[in-house]
Amino acid sequence: MRHVLQCLVVAMVVGVLATGCQTMTGETAGQNVTDTGITTAVKSKLAGDRMGTLGRVSVKTVRETVYLTGVVPTAAEKARAERLAKEVDGVKKVQNNLQVDTSQNR
């Protein structure tokens, strides 16, 4: 009986450890690596773009969805940032939360 109880405890520990491979956001370690790679690629693409202001855009990726935040001077730059992010391999969706700074357009 004691051997059966030990086996049951070991099985429960293995089960807990297997589910413990997910982060607090529900992403697996592999998904987290994928999202980090996408974020890095999007940031590089924006920073390397001829429009220097796109380097100041914040980028976060969750489950292959890219979230863009920050302030850009024009609506054209907002649209350009979204287009560039969509060009990165692995991106399924782009949530463009960029704000246009209307104070510079007056």
MDAnalysis code that builds the backbone (N, CA, C; Angstrom):
import MDAnalysis as mda
import numpy as np

u = mda.Universe.empty(318, n_residues=106, atom_resindex=np.repeat(np.arange(106), 3), trajectory=True)
u.add_TopologyAttr("name", ["N", "CA", "C"] * 106)
u.add_TopologyAttr("resid", np.arange(1, 107))
u.add_TopologyAttr("resname", ["MET", "ARG", "HIS", "VAL", "LEU", "GLN", "CYS", "LEU", "VAL", "VAL", "ALA", "MET", "VAL", "VAL", "GLY", "VAL", "LEU", "ALA", "THR", "GLY", "CYS", "GLN", "THR", "MET", "THR", "GLY", "GLU", "THR", "ALA", "GLY", "GLN", "ASN", "VAL", "THR", "ASP", "THR", "GLY", "ILE", "THR", "THR", "ALA", "VAL", "LYS", "SER", "LYS", "LEU", "ALA", "GLY", "ASP", "ARG", "MET", "GLY", "THR", "LEU", "GLY", "ARG", "VAL", "SER", "VAL", "LYS", "THR", "VAL", "ARG", "GLU", "THR", "VAL", "TYR", "LEU", "THR", "GLY", "VAL", "VAL", "PRO", "THR", "ALA", "ALA", "GLU", "LYS", "ALA", "ARG", "ALA", "GLU", "ARG", "LEU", "ALA", "LYS", "GLU", "VAL", "ASP", "GLY", "VAL", "LYS", "LYS", "VAL", "GLN", "ASN", "ASN", "LEU", "GLN", "VAL", "ASP", "THR", "SER", "GLN", "ASN", "ARG"])
u.atoms.positions = np.array([
    [0.826, -1.195, 0.000],
    [0.000, 0.000, 0.000],
    [0.870, 1.257, 0.000],
    [1.953, 1.192, 0.778],
    [2.844, 2.350, 0.853],
    [3.483, 2.642, -0.502],
    [3.834, 1.613, -1.259],
    [4.430, 1.771, -2.577],
    [3.434, 2.430, -3.541],
    [2.184, 2.039, -3.480],
    [1.146, 2.628, -4.330],
    [0.980, 4.107, -4.004],
    [0.994, 4.449, -2.722],
    [0.870, 5.849, -2.295],
    [2.056, 6.671, -2.787],
    [3.263, 6.110, -2.713],
    [4.447, 6.816, -3.203],
    [4.358, 7.054, -4.714],
    [3.906, 6.057, -5.437],
    [3.760, 6.203, -6.889],
    [2.727, 7.271, -7.228],
    [1.659, 7.314, -6.468],
    [0.619, 8.312, -6.681],
    [1.161, 9.718, -6.415],
    [1.937, 9.882, -5.355],
    [2.527, 11.185, -5.032],
    [3.500, 11.610, -6.136],
    [4.318, 10.686, -6.605],
    [5.260, 11.001, -7.680],
    [4.500, 11.424, -8.943],
    [3.441, 10.714, -9.272],
    [2.644, 11.056, -10.455],
    [2.034, 12.447, -10.316],
    [1.569, 12.783, -9.117],
    [0.985, 14.113, -8.889],
    [2.048, 15.203, -9.017],
    [3.243, 14.949, -8.488],
    [4.336, 15.930, -8.584],
    [4.716, 16.144, -10.047],
    [4.819, 15.079, -10.814],
    [5.149, 15.203, -12.236],
    [4.061, 16.004, -12.957],
    [2.815, 15.749, -12.632],
    [1.719, 16.503, -13.241],
    [1.771, 17.976, -12.910],
    [2.079, 18.307, -11.678],
    [2.187, 19.705, -11.260],
    [3.359, 20.373, -11.967],
    [4.484, 19.688, -12.057],
    [5.647, 20.254, -12.739],
    [5.378, 20.467, -14.221],
    [4.653, 19.569, -14.838],
    [4.347, 19.711, -16.269],
    [3.469, 20.931, -16.521],
    [2.499, 21.166, -15.660],
    [1.648, 22.344, -15.841],
    [2.366, 23.603, -15.385],
    [3.394, 23.463, -14.589],
    [4.152, 24.612, -14.109],
    [5.044, 25.224, -15.176],
    [5.076, 24.627, -16.352],
    [5.885, 25.167, -17.444],
    [5.213, 26.354, -18.118],
    [4.052, 26.749, -17.668],
    [3.378, 27.921, -18.205],
    [3.639, 29.107, -17.306],
    [3.774, 30.278, -17.924],
    [4.000, 31.494, -17.162],
    [2.678, 31.989, -16.595],
    [2.743, 33.075, -15.858],
    [1.529, 33.651, -15.268],
    [0.548, 34.135, -16.332],
    [1.021, 34.412, -17.546],
    [0.138, 34.865, -18.627],
    [-0.510, 33.694, -19.353],
    [-0.144, 32.477, -18.971],
    [-0.704, 31.309, -19.635],
    [0.124, 30.849, -20.816],
    [1.233, 31.525, -21.086],
    [2.096, 31.128, -22.190],
    [3.047, 30.031, -21.752],
    [3.318, 29.121, -22.664],
    [4.334, 28.110, -22.385],
    [5.706, 28.743, -22.580],
    [6.734, 28.054, -22.146],
    [8.096, 28.569, -22.316],
    [8.409, 28.756, -23.798],
    [7.971, 27.829, -24.629],
    [8.199, 27.941, -26.075],
    [7.484, 29.133, -26.675],
    [6.258, 29.372, -26.246],
    [5.497, 30.518, -26.741],
    [6.150, 31.816, -26.317],
    [6.658, 31.844, -25.088],
    [7.326, 33.039, -24.586],
    [8.559, 33.348, -25.424],
    [9.307, 32.335, -25.802],
    [10.487, 32.529, -26.646],
    [10.065, 33.046, -28.018],
    [9.016, 32.475, -28.583],
    [8.506, 32.928, -29.881],
    [8.089, 34.387, -29.808],
    [7.323, 34.757, -28.785],
    [6.861, 36.130, -28.635],
    [8.024, 37.103, -28.440],
    [9.025, 36.690, -27.689],
    [10.200, 37.540, -27.486],
    [10.923, 37.771, -28.808],
    [11.045, 36.736, -29.611],
    [11.682, 36.864, -30.922],
    [10.903, 37.785, -31.844],
    [9.581, 37.680, -31.815],
    [8.737, 38.555, -32.635],
    [8.899, 40.001, -32.182],
    [8.857, 40.227, -30.872],
    [9.021, 41.588, -30.340],
    [10.349, 42.185, -30.790],
    [11.412, 41.413, -30.680],
    [12.734, 41.886, -31.081],
    [12.774, 42.212, -32.572],
    [12.175, 41.355, -33.385],
    [12.171, 41.582, -34.834],
    [11.368, 42.833, -35.201],
    [10.222, 43.035, -34.549],
    [9.405, 44.216, -34.827],
    [10.149, 45.480, -34.405],
    [10.749, 45.456, -33.216],
    [11.504, 46.628, -32.745],
    [12.642, 46.961, -33.707],
    [13.343, 45.949, -34.174],
    [14.453, 46.166, -35.117],
    [13.944, 46.770, -36.412],
    [12.833, 46.248, -36.896],
    [12.263, 46.739, -38.148],
    [11.829, 48.200, -38.011],
    [11.203, 48.528, -36.888],
    [10.770, 49.911, -36.663],
    [11.965, 50.842, -36.487],
    [12.963, 50.402, -35.752],
    [14.142, 51.235, -35.507],
    [14.932, 51.459, -36.790],
    [14.948, 50.473, -37.658],
    [15.690, 50.588, -38.904],
    [14.945, 51.319, -40.001],
    [13.681, 51.614, -39.767],
    [12.887, 52.304, -40.774],
    [13.379, 53.732, -40.931],
    [13.194, 54.291, -42.119],
    [13.651, 55.649, -42.395],
    [12.934, 56.697, -41.571],
    [11.783, 56.370, -41.017],
    [11.056, 57.308, -40.164],
    [11.581, 57.144, -38.739],
    [12.419, 58.029, -38.302],
    [13.096, 57.915, -37.016],
    [12.173, 57.837, -35.819],
    [10.973, 58.379, -35.914],
    [10.066, 58.390, -34.765],
    [9.540, 56.997, -34.434],
    [9.607, 56.076, -35.387],
    [9.090, 54.735, -35.116],
    [9.964, 53.983, -34.123],
    [11.171, 54.445, -33.904],
    [12.036, 53.836, -32.903],
    [11.550, 54.082, -31.486],
    [10.625, 55.022, -31.307],
    [10.103, 55.336, -29.980],
    [8.755, 54.662, -29.709],
    [8.376, 53.739, -30.533],
    [7.137, 52.997, -30.365],
    [7.408, 51.807, -29.446],
    [6.535, 51.590, -28.459],
    [6.677, 50.431, -27.576],
    [6.018, 49.221, -28.224],
    [6.678, 48.077, -28.104],
    [6.199, 46.843, -28.724],
    [6.132, 45.750, -27.674],
    [5.007, 45.046, -27.635],
    [4.846, 43.885, -26.759],
    [4.109, 42.828, -27.569],
    [4.517, 41.581, -27.418],
    [3.884, 40.489, -28.139],
    [3.358, 39.457, -27.150],
    [2.108, 39.087, -27.327],
    [1.479, 38.051, -26.513],
    [0.765, 37.098, -27.462],
    [1.199, 35.844, -27.451],
    [0.619, 34.804, -28.292],
    [0.549, 35.225, -29.753],
    [1.660, 35.753, -30.233],
    [1.870, 36.138, -31.626],
    [1.013, 37.326, -32.071],
    [0.409, 38.029, -31.106],
    [-0.279, 39.289, -31.384],
    [0.625, 40.414, -30.899],
    [0.931, 41.350, -31.790],
    [1.819, 42.459, -31.479],
    [0.978, 43.654, -31.049],
    [1.351, 44.247, -29.915],
    [0.681, 45.443, -29.396],
    [1.638, 46.624, -29.539],
    [1.211, 47.625, -30.306],
    [1.998, 48.838, -30.496],
    [1.403, 49.948, -29.646],
    [2.228, 50.618, -28.854],
    [1.776, 51.742, -28.039],
    [2.798, 52.862, -28.138],
    [2.336, 54.073, -27.855],
    [3.208, 55.233, -27.903],
    [2.528, 56.360, -28.654],
    [3.315, 57.368, -28.977],
    [2.793, 58.541, -29.675],
    [3.650, 58.776, -30.912],
    [2.988, 58.996, -32.042],
    [3.666, 59.314, -33.295],
    [3.122, 60.639, -33.821],
    [3.899, 61.335, -34.657],
    [3.472, 62.663, -35.102],
    [2.339, 62.672, -36.122],
    [2.201, 61.612, -36.924],
    [1.183, 61.638, -37.975],
    [0.445, 60.307, -38.077],
    [-0.727, 60.374, -38.692],
    [-1.504, 59.161, -38.940],
    [-0.773, 58.251, -39.929],
    [-0.027, 58.840, -40.841],
    [0.740, 58.040, -41.802],
    [1.796, 57.195, -41.095],
    [2.446, 57.754, -40.087],
    [3.447, 57.003, -39.343],
    [2.796, 55.915, -38.495],
    [1.610, 56.172, -37.995],
    [0.870, 55.148, -37.251],
    [0.574, 53.959, -38.166],
    [0.099, 54.249, -39.357],
    [-0.216, 53.192, -40.326],
    [1.052, 52.466, -40.773],
    [2.132, 53.205, -40.948],
    [3.404, 52.607, -41.374],
    [3.927, 51.638, -40.316],
    [3.827, 52.011, -39.054],
    [4.279, 51.129, -37.979],
    [3.499, 49.818, -37.998],
    [2.210, 49.910, -38.212],
    [1.382, 48.695, -38.267],
    [1.772, 47.821, -39.455],
    [1.973, 48.430, -40.610],
    [2.369, 47.665, -41.803],
    [3.706, 46.949, -41.574],
    [4.661, 47.669, -40.994],
    [5.973, 47.061, -40.742],
    [5.866, 45.889, -39.772],
    [5.066, 46.043, -38.725],
    [4.897, 44.963, -37.748],
    [4.266, 43.735, -38.399],
    [3.313, 43.952, -39.291],
    [2.646, 42.826, -39.963],
    [3.585, 42.064, -40.890],
    [4.660, 42.709, -41.330],
    [5.615, 42.067, -42.238],
    [6.528, 41.069, -41.533],
    [6.588, 41.105, -40.213],
    [7.490, 40.228, -39.462],
    [6.927, 38.807, -39.426],
    [7.800, 37.848, -39.694],
    [7.404, 36.437, -39.660],
    [6.880, 36.063, -38.275],
    [5.783, 35.313, -38.255],
    [5.222, 34.822, -37.005],
    [4.128, 35.698, -36.420],
    [3.969, 36.909, -36.941],
    [2.932, 37.811, -36.423],
    [1.575, 37.378, -36.982],
    [0.642, 37.104, -36.084],
    [-0.705, 36.730, -36.501],
    [-1.627, 37.941, -36.560],
    [-1.391, 38.910, -35.671],
    [-2.283, 40.061, -35.574],
    [-1.499, 41.233, -34.997],
    [-1.892, 42.455, -35.365],
    [-1.295, 43.661, -34.794],
    [-2.407, 44.509, -34.191],
    [-2.248, 44.837, -32.926],
    [-3.176, 45.729, -32.219],
    [-2.486, 47.088, -32.152],
    [-2.925, 48.021, -32.999],
    [-2.272, 49.322, -33.106],
    [-2.936, 50.313, -32.156],
    [-2.304, 50.532, -31.003],
    [-2.802, 51.480, -30.000],
    [-2.004, 52.781, -30.017],
    [-1.330, 53.064, -31.120],
    [-0.542, 54.293, -31.220],
    [-1.466, 55.502, -31.262],
    [-1.033, 56.566, -30.635],
    [-1.776, 57.823, -30.633],
    [-1.052, 58.824, -31.517],
    [-1.822, 59.614, -32.263],
    [-1.242, 60.659, -33.098],
    [-1.169, 61.935, -32.279],
    [0.007, 62.557, -32.230],
    [0.217, 63.777, -31.474],
    [-0.321, 64.958, -32.289],
    [-1.540, 65.353, -31.987],
    [-2.187, 66.432, -32.737],
    [-1.622, 67.787, -32.399],
    [-0.892, 67.924, -31.316],
    [-0.342, 69.238, -30.929],
    [0.726, 69.681, -31.921],
    [1.374, 68.758, -32.610],
    [2.411, 69.108, -33.586],
    [1.806, 69.447, -34.944],
    [0.535, 69.117, -35.150],
    [-0.099, 69.328, -36.449],
    [-0.851, 70.657, -36.528],
    [-0.686, 71.507, -35.576],
    [-1.437, 72.769, -35.580],
    [-0.677, 73.870, -36.226],
])
